[in-house]
Amino acid sequence: KGIVMIRIKLPAQIKIGGFDYAILIGKEVGEELRAKEVWGDQSGTFKRIRLDDTASEQQFSQTALHELLHAVEGVWGRGELLTEGQVSYVANGLFQIFEQLGVRLCTRKEETER
């Protein structure tokens, strides 16, 4: 028997360190990110996380964790504590744990199955 995957839809907004961060997903966002050859980015200045929802469900979940971790580090560590490599290590480790537990972050689209 395989693991039943619990899919958690990301809200349009999330609090990080008391700040409201917008989570932006959509066609225009995806096009801008793909032009930069990335699946996501975040801005502490503009308090936003942008994610490309054309990524596979697993890639979307891993990218969401990665960008959320950047935002947390930006608020609590002022962007001075973790390198990009360290953010990747931690995000990938959390992604592996979540996958094994059957938990996946997903887009807000009505249909979460792909």
C-alpha positions as CSV (number, residue, x, y, z in Angstrom):
1,K,0.0,0.0,0.0
2,G,1.3,3.5,-0.9
3,I,1.2,6.5,1.3
4,V,-1.9,8.6,1.1
5,M,-0.8,12.1,0.2
6,I,-2.3,15.0,2.2
7,R,-2.3,18.0,0.0
8,I,-2.2,21.4,1.7
9,K,-3.3,24.2,-0.5
10,L,-1.2,27.3,0.1
11,P,-3.3,30.3,1.1
12,A,-3.2,33.6,-0.8
13,Q,-1.5,35.1,2.3
14,I,0.6,33.8,5.1
15,K,2.1,35.4,8.3
16,I,5.8,35.1,8.7
17,G,7.3,36.8,11.8
18,G,4.1,38.9,12.1
19,F,4.3,40.1,8.5
20,D,1.7,39.3,5.9
21,Y,3.3,37.7,2.9
22,A,1.3,37.4,-0.3
23,I,1.7,34.1,-2.1
24,L,1.4,34.8,-5.7
25,I,0.6,32.1,-8.2
26,G,-0.7,32.4,-11.7
27,K,0.0,32.5,-15.4
28,E,1.8,35.9,-15.4
29,V,3.9,35.0,-12.3
30,G,4.8,31.7,-13.9
31,E,5.9,33.3,-17.2
32,E,8.1,35.8,-15.3
33,L,9.7,33.1,-13.2
34,R,10.3,30.8,-16.2
35,A,11.9,33.7,-18.0
36,K,14.4,33.8,-15.1
37,E,14.7,30.0,-15.2
38,V,13.5,29.6,-11.6
39,W,10.4,27.9,-10.0
40,G,10.0,30.6,-7.4
41,D,11.3,33.6,-5.6
42,Q,10.6,35.7,-2.6
43,S,11.0,39.4,-1.6
44,G,11.3,40.5,1.9
45,T,11.0,44.1,0.7
46,F,7.6,43.5,-0.9
47,K,6.6,40.7,1.5
48,R,5.7,38.3,-1.3
49,I,6.5,34.8,-2.4
50,R,6.0,33.9,-6.1
51,L,5.6,30.3,-7.3
52,D,5.3,28.8,-10.7
53,D,2.3,26.4,-10.7
54,T,3.3,24.7,-13.9
55,A,6.0,22.8,-12.0
56,S,5.3,19.2,-11.1
57,E,3.4,18.8,-7.8
58,Q,6.6,17.6,-6.0
59,Q,8.7,20.5,-7.5
60,F,6.0,23.0,-6.5
61,S,6.0,21.7,-2.9
62,Q,9.8,21.7,-2.6
63,T,10.0,25.2,-4.1
64,A,7.3,26.5,-1.7
65,L,9.2,25.1,1.2
66,H,12.4,26.7,-0.1
67,E,10.9,30.2,-0.6
68,L,9.1,30.0,2.7
69,L,12.4,29.2,4.4
70,H,14.0,32.2,2.7
71,A,11.2,34.4,4.0
72,V,11.5,33.1,7.5
73,E,15.3,33.6,7.4
74,G,14.8,37.1,6.0
75,V,12.5,38.1,8.9
76,W,14.3,36.4,11.8
77,G,17.9,36.4,10.5
78,R,17.7,39.6,8.4
79,G,19.1,37.6,5.4
80,E,22.4,37.3,7.1
81,L,22.4,33.8,8.6
82,L,21.9,31.3,5.8
83,T,23.5,31.0,2.5
84,E,21.5,29.9,-0.6
85,G,23.1,26.5,-0.2
86,Q,22.1,26.2,3.4
87,V,18.5,27.2,2.6
88,S,18.5,24.5,-0.1
89,Y,19.8,21.8,2.2
90,V,17.2,22.6,4.9
91,A,14.4,22.9,2.4
92,N,15.3,19.7,0.6
93,G,15.6,17.9,4.0
94,L,12.1,19.1,5.1
95,F,10.7,18.2,1.7
96,Q,12.0,14.6,2.0
97,I,10.5,14.3,5.5
98,F,7.1,15.8,4.4
99,E,7.0,13.4,1.4
100,Q,7.7,10.4,3.7
101,L,5.0,11.6,6.0
102,G,2.6,12.0,3.1
103,V,2.3,15.8,3.3
104,R,2.7,18.0,0.2
105,L,2.2,21.8,-0.3
106,C,0.2,22.5,-3.4
107,T,-1.3,25.2,-5.5
108,R,-4.7,26.8,-4.8
109,K,-6.1,25.5,-8.1
110,E,-9.5,23.8,-7.7
111,E,-8.0,20.5,-8.9
112,T,-5.0,19.5,-6.9
113,E,-4.5,16.2,-8.7
114,R,-2.3,16.4,-11.8
